[in-house]
Every structure is written in C-alpha cells, then in structure tokens.
Amino acid sequence: MNKSKKTNILVTLVLSLMLIFCQGKEKQHTNIPLEDLKPLNSFPGKIIFHSNYDGDNEIYLLTSEKLVKITDNEWNDEFPIWSPDGTRIAFTANPKGNYDIFIMEADGSNIRAVTSSPKDETEPSWYPDGKKLTFTEEGKKLLRSHPKIFVIDLNTGNQKRLLPEYSKAHGISSVSPTGQIVTFTARPGLGGWDVAVADLADKEIKFLAEGGKSCRARFSPDGKKLAYVSSKADGKGDIWIMDIDGSNKERLTYRDDTYDYFPTWSPDGQYVAFNSSEQHDHNGDWKLFIIEVESNKIIPIFDSPGNDVFPDWSK
C-alpha cells in the first residue's frame, strides 16, 4: 500500500472516531439501586439527560431533590431535549434497530414516533413555537459519514431538507429562540468538524470557527450567544461561548485533564451544564457538571456508575 493510501485511511478513521464521539453512543451496566443515586449539589430547574446506568441508554430527569427514570425499555433512548414550554421531550430511540425521532410528555407518557425510515435520524431540536423539529439524518458518501439536517412539521408530518443548497456533511442542529437562525456542526472539507450558522431566510451560511476543532453549539436563552465545544486549547475538549457572529470567543472550562462536552444553557443564561470524563471514549465515566458563566465556578451535579451525557435544562 502506498503512502497516499495509508494517509487517506488514517484520516478517514480519525474523522469517523470524531463523529462517533460527537454522536455520543455508549454501553455500560451497574447494579447500584436507582434510589441510591442522588444529585450532588442543588441547582435551579430540572435537567434531562441520557445514561447507560442500567445497561442501555435511558432518559432520566434530575432535580436538586431527586433522580427520576423517564424511560425504561430494552432499546436505547438518547439525546433528550425539552420543548420550549417544558411540557414535552423530543428524543432519539431505536426500538426497530435504526434510530428514529420520538416525542413524549414530560413524565414519559404518550410516546409517539415522529419519523420512521431505514436511516438513522437523531438529535432533534425544537423550533421556538414547538410545532417543528430539526434533526440529523445519517448518510454515506464515498464510504464516509455524510449527515444532513432535516425539518419536520409535527402537525402534518411533512419533512424536507433544512439547507438543501448545502452539499457538505452537516448535522447536530440547534434553532435560535427567534426561529430565524440555526447553528450546526459541519465538515467543510477533508478536515474535521466546525460550528456554523445559517440564516433561515436567505440560507446564508457562515462558519464561526476553523481548523476542524469545534462542534455542538447551543443557543443561549436570549439567542445572543452560543455555547460550544472546542479542542483547540488543550487538544481534548472544553466548553466555550461566543457571540452568534463568531466574535468574543471565551473559554469557560480550563480542565486539561478532562474532555468536556455537550453544553446546554440554564433557562436564565447564567450557567452552562455539560458532561465530562478523563477518557475520550464511550467507556469513560462521564459525569454531569454546571459552570457559572460569570465566575467560571464549576459545580458537580450528578455521577452514576454509567455514562451520564447530553443534558438539557428547563425551568
């Protein structure tokens, strides 16, 4: 095998591992009773997340007082996200083998499928009116991962490409509180993934970072800032924030011994929740933390023997 082919194979493997981690799928098991798992510190509101604490990924609700198991089945329930009014939860699950988008009430009742196709459809994001969802549809192009973002109308079931003119691999979307802008993670070339935004009126796309070292941006409650992940400082992963035009980038976590991922804002915009591990793989013991934006004070809030990841915060 010549040197060029070896280099191409290595690049493909590295990029595949990066995308798998950004998708965040893991397996683990523990025999510790659920009632013995408690929040480590108090915080306002309520946080949902997924964990493989019981052997497969289920969705849990965490408050300052207790932990509640929202789903309980034999398949993976992942990437939960609150509806804007806090009454429903959109999430990803694979009861039929491939992943589809589902919605349920906040207490886990009335689960219904939103999508149903042979492809994996993951990581939903609500429009601010609660009537539509964006999600990532997985795909392949020249044997490489090539995801795209779709939008679905929850009343009609009609779905379409969110950014049909954009042909590069892209996914992991978050719609702004105004509904006018979407942020997403994209691979503009042969390198890694970076954070971008698109105006949904004119479809103009702007990359807010470069170098293939950023992903998973989320809008602040007022829509003026983004929390995101970047590995440019320590080669691992830290939580950063920036303005939605890419200016005023600020590193929040300075933890060179950990990988900090999956940021989400508190409803008042004063904190960012995230998960963290010393291992950059799905066997790491991922824990939940919050960080105060103004002071950079980090507060641990939950740690089960499983991987506790992808938090989302509501009032």
C-alpha positions as CSV (number, residue, x, y, z in Angstrom):
1,M,0.0,0.0,0.0
2,N,1.4,3.4,-1.0
3,K,1.9,6.3,1.4
4,S,-1.0,8.3,0.0
5,K,-3.5,5.4,0.5
6,K,-2.2,4.9,4.1
7,T,-2.7,8.6,4.9
8,N,-6.2,8.6,3.4
9,I,-7.2,5.6,5.5
10,L,-5.8,7.2,8.7
11,V,-7.6,10.4,8.1
12,T,-10.9,8.5,7.5
13,L,-10.5,6.6,10.7
14,V,-9.8,9.7,12.7
15,L,-12.8,11.6,11.3
16,S,-15.0,8.6,11.9
17,L,-14.0,8.4,15.5
18,M,-14.6,12.2,15.9
19,L,-18.1,11.9,14.6
20,I,-18.9,8.8,16.6
21,F,-17.9,10.7,19.8
22,C,-19.9,13.8,18.9
23,Q,-22.9,11.4,18.5
24,G,-22.2,10.0,21.9
25,K,-23.4,6.4,22.0
26,E,-22.1,4.1,24.8
27,K,-22.8,0.9,26.7
28,Q,-22.3,0.1,30.4
29,H,-24.0,-1.6,33.3
30,T,-24.3,-1.2,37.1
31,N,-26.1,-3.0,39.9
32,I,-26.4,0.1,42.2
33,P,-30.1,0.7,43.0
34,L,-31.7,3.8,41.4
35,E,-32.8,5.1,44.8
36,D,-29.2,5.3,45.9
37,L,-28.3,7.8,43.2
38,K,-28.7,11.4,44.3
39,P,-27.9,14.9,43.0
40,L,-24.5,16.1,44.3
41,N,-25.5,19.7,44.6
42,S,-28.5,21.9,44.2
43,F,-29.4,23.8,41.1
44,P,-32.5,25.6,39.8
45,G,-34.9,24.0,37.4
46,K,-34.7,20.4,36.0
47,I,-32.2,18.7,33.8
48,I,-32.9,15.7,31.5
49,F,-30.1,13.5,30.2
50,H,-29.4,10.0,28.9
51,S,-27.3,7.4,30.7
52,N,-26.5,3.7,30.3
53,Y,-26.7,3.2,34.0
54,D,-29.0,0.2,33.6
55,G,-27.2,-1.4,30.7
56,D,-28.7,0.5,27.8
57,N,-29.3,4.2,27.3
58,E,-32.4,5.5,29.1
59,I,-33.6,9.1,29.8
60,Y,-33.5,10.5,33.3
61,L,-34.8,13.6,35.0
62,L,-32.6,15.3,37.6
63,T,-33.6,18.0,40.1
64,S,-32.0,19.2,43.3
65,E,-34.1,16.7,45.2
66,K,-34.1,13.5,43.2
67,L,-33.4,11.4,40.1
68,V,-36.3,10.0,38.1
69,K,-36.1,7.4,35.4
70,I,-38.3,8.6,32.5
71,T,-37.9,5.7,30.0
72,D,-37.4,2.0,30.8
73,N,-37.2,-0.5,27.9
74,E,-34.8,-2.8,26.1
75,W,-33.5,-0.3,23.5
76,N,-31.6,2.9,23.5
77,D,-33.3,6.2,24.3
78,E,-30.9,9.1,23.7
79,F,-30.4,12.9,23.1
80,P,-33.5,14.2,25.0
81,I,-34.4,17.8,24.6
82,W,-37.2,19.9,26.2
83,S,-39.9,21.5,24.2
84,P,-39.9,25.3,24.5
85,D,-42.8,25.2,27.0
86,G,-41.3,22.3,29.0
87,T,-44.3,20.0,28.6
88,R,-42.8,17.6,26.1
89,I,-39.5,15.9,25.4
90,A,-38.1,15.0,21.9
91,F,-35.5,12.2,21.8
92,T,-33.9,9.5,19.7
93,A,-34.6,5.8,20.1
94,N,-34.0,2.5,18.2
95,P,-36.8,0.1,19.0
96,K,-36.7,-1.2,15.5
97,G,-32.9,-1.3,15.1
98,N,-32.3,2.0,13.4
99,Y,-32.7,5.3,15.2
100,D,-35.9,7.5,14.8
101,I,-37.2,10.7,16.4
102,F,-39.8,10.3,19.1
103,I,-41.8,12.7,21.3
104,M,-43.3,12.1,24.8
105,E,-44.9,14.0,27.6
106,A,-42.6,15.4,30.3
107,D,-43.4,12.4,32.6
108,G,-42.5,9.8,29.9
109,S,-46.1,9.1,28.9
110,N,-47.7,9.1,25.4
111,I,-44.6,8.2,23.4
112,R,-45.1,8.5,19.7
113,A,-42.8,8.3,16.7
114,V,-42.1,11.4,14.6
115,T,-40.0,9.7,11.9
116,S,-39.9,6.2,10.5
117,S,-37.3,5.3,7.9
118,P,-34.5,2.8,7.4
119,K,-31.9,5.6,8.0
120,D,-30.7,6.8,11.4
121,E,-32.4,10.0,12.4
122,T,-31.0,11.5,15.6
123,E,-30.5,14.6,17.8
124,P,-33.7,16.7,17.5
125,S,-34.0,20.4,18.1
126,W,-37.3,22.3,18.6
127,Y,-38.4,25.4,16.8
128,P,-39.4,28.1,19.3
129,D,-43.2,27.6,18.5
130,G,-43.0,23.9,19.4
131,K,-44.6,23.0,16.0
132,K,-41.5,21.8,14.1
133,L,-38.3,19.8,14.8
134,T,-34.9,19.7,13.1
135,F,-32.9,16.5,13.2
136,T,-29.9,14.8,11.7
137,E,-30.3,12.1,9.1
138,E,-27.2,9.9,8.8
139,G,-25.9,9.1,5.3
140,K,-22.8,8.0,3.4
141,K,-20.8,9.5,0.6
142,L,-17.8,7.7,-0.8
143,L,-17.8,5.4,2.3
144,R,-17.6,8.4,4.6
145,S,-20.3,9.7,7.0
146,H,-22.3,12.3,5.3
147,P,-25.2,13.5,7.6
148,K,-27.7,16.2,6.6
149,I,-30.2,18.3,8.6
150,F,-34.0,17.8,8.0
151,V,-37.0,19.7,9.4
152,I,-40.4,18.1,10.1
153,D,-43.8,19.7,10.7
154,L,-45.3,17.9,13.7
155,N,-48.9,18.6,12.6
156,T,-48.6,17.4,9.0
157,G,-45.6,15.0,9.2
158,N,-44.1,16.7,6.2
159,Q,-40.4,16.8,6.2
160,K,-37.7,18.3,4.0
161,R,-34.0,19.3,3.9
162,L,-33.4,22.3,6.1
163,L,-30.5,23.6,3.9
164,P,-31.0,21.9,0.5
165,E,-28.4,24.1,-1.2
166,Y,-25.6,23.0,1.2
167,S,-24.0,19.8,0.0
168,K,-21.3,19.3,2.6
169,A,-21.7,16.9,5.6
170,H,-23.6,18.7,8.4
171,G,-25.8,17.9,11.4
172,I,-26.3,18.4,15.2
173,S,-28.5,21.5,14.8
174,S,-29.9,24.0,17.3
175,V,-32.6,26.5,16.3
176,S,-32.4,30.0,17.8
177,P,-35.1,31.3,20.2
178,T,-36.3,33.7,17.4
179,G,-36.5,30.8,14.8
180,Q,-34.5,32.9,12.4
181,I,-31.1,31.2,12.7
182,V,-29.9,27.7,13.1
183,T,-26.5,26.6,14.3
184,F,-25.0,23.3,13.3
185,T,-21.8,21.3,13.1
186,A,-20.4,20.8,9.5
187,R,-17.4,19.4,7.8
188,P,-16.5,21.9,5.1
189,G,-13.7,19.9,3.5
190,L,-11.4,17.0,4.2
191,G,-10.6,18.2,7.7
192,G,-12.6,18.0,10.9
193,W,-15.9,19.5,12.1
194,D,-16.6,23.1,12.9
195,V,-19.5,25.3,14.2
196,A,-21.5,27.2,11.6
197,V,-24.7,29.2,11.5
198,A,-27.3,29.7,8.7
199,D,-29.9,32.4,8.3
200,L,-33.1,30.5,7.6
201,A,-34.5,33.3,5.5
202,D,-31.7,33.6,2.9
203,K,-29.9,30.3,3.7
204,E,-26.6,32.2,4.0
205,I,-24.1,30.0,5.9
206,K,-21.2,31.3,8.0
207,F,-18.5,29.3,9.8
208,L,-17.8,30.7,13.2
209,A,-14.6,28.6,13.8
210,E,-12.0,26.9,11.7
211,G,-9.4,24.2,12.0
212,G,-11.8,21.3,12.4
213,K,-11.8,21.5,16.2
214,S,-15.3,22.7,17.2
215,C,-18.8,21.2,17.4
216,R,-22.1,21.1,19.2
217,A,-23.2,24.7,19.6
218,R,-26.3,25.6,21.5
219,F,-28.1,29.0,21.7
220,S,-28.4,30.9,24.9
221,P,-32.0,31.6,26.1
222,D,-31.8,35.2,24.6
223,G,-30.4,34.0,21.4
224,K,-27.3,36.3,21.6
225,K,-24.6,33.7,22.4
226,L,-23.6,30.2,21.6
227,A,-22.1,27.6,24.0
228,Y,-20.0,25.1,22.1
229,V,-17.1,22.5,22.3
230,S,-13.6,23.3,21.1
231,S,-10.4,21.3,21.4
232,K,-8.1,24.0,20.2
233,A,-6.8,24.9,23.6
234,D,-5.8,21.6,25.1
235,G,-6.3,19.1,22.2
236,K,-9.2,17.4,24.2
237,G,-12.4,19.3,24.6
238,D,-13.5,22.4,26.5
239,I,-16.7,24.4,26.8
240,W,-16.5,27.8,25.2
241,I,-19.0,30.6,24.5
242,M,-19.1,33.2,21.7
243,D,-21.5,35.7,20.1
244,I,-23.6,34.4,17.3
245,D,-21.4,36.2,14.7
246,G,-18.3,34.3,16.0
247,S,-16.9,37.2,17.9
248,N,-15.9,37.4,21.6
249,K,-14.9,33.8,22.0
250,E,-14.3,32.9,25.6
251,R,-13.1,29.6,27.1
252,L,-15.2,28.6,30.1
253,T,-13.6,25.3,31.3
254,Y,-9.9,25.1,31.9
255,R,-9.6,21.4,32.7
256,D,-6.7,20.0,30.7
257,D,-7.1,16.5,32.2
258,T,-10.7,16.1,31.1
259,Y,-12.9,16.1,28.0
260,D,-15.8,18.5,28.4
261,Y,-18.7,18.1,26.0
262,F,-22.4,18.5,25.3
263,P,-23.1,22.1,26.7
264,T,-26.6,23.4,27.4
265,W,-27.7,26.7,28.9
266,S,-29.7,27.2,32.1
267,P,-33.0,28.9,31.5
268,D,-31.7,32.2,32.9
269,G,-28.5,32.1,30.9
270,Q,-26.3,32.2,34.0
271,Y,-25.0,28.7,33.8
272,V,-24.0,26.1,31.3
273,A,-24.4,22.3,32.0
274,F,-22.1,19.8,30.4
275,N,-20.7,16.3,30.9
276,S,-17.0,15.5,31.5
277,S,-14.7,12.5,31.6
278,E,-11.0,11.8,31.8
279,Q,-11.4,9.3,28.9
280,H,-12.1,10.2,25.3
281,D,-14.2,7.2,24.6
282,H,-17.5,5.6,25.5
283,N,-16.1,3.5,28.4
284,G,-15.2,6.7,30.3
285,D,-17.1,7.6,33.4
286,W,-19.0,10.6,32.2
287,K,-20.3,12.9,34.9
288,L,-22.6,16.0,34.8
289,F,-21.4,19.4,35.9
290,I,-22.6,23.0,35.7
291,I,-20.4,26.1,35.3
292,E,-21.3,29.7,36.2
293,V,-20.6,31.8,33.2
294,E,-19.6,34.9,35.1
295,S,-17.2,33.3,37.6
296,N,-16.2,30.0,35.8
297,K,-17.1,28.2,39.0
298,I,-17.7,24.5,38.3
299,I,-20.2,22.5,40.4
300,P,-20.7,18.8,40.1
301,I,-24.3,17.8,40.0
302,F,-24.5,14.0,39.2
303,D,-22.4,10.9,38.8
304,S,-23.7,7.4,38.3
305,P,-21.5,4.4,37.5
306,G,-22.7,4.8,33.9
307,N,-22.1,7.4,31.3
308,D,-24.3,10.4,32.1
309,V,-24.4,12.6,29.0
310,F,-26.3,15.1,26.8
311,P,-28.0,17.2,29.4
312,D,-30.8,19.7,28.6
313,W,-32.1,22.2,31.1
314,S,-35.6,23.6,31.7
315,K,-37.3,25.7,34.3
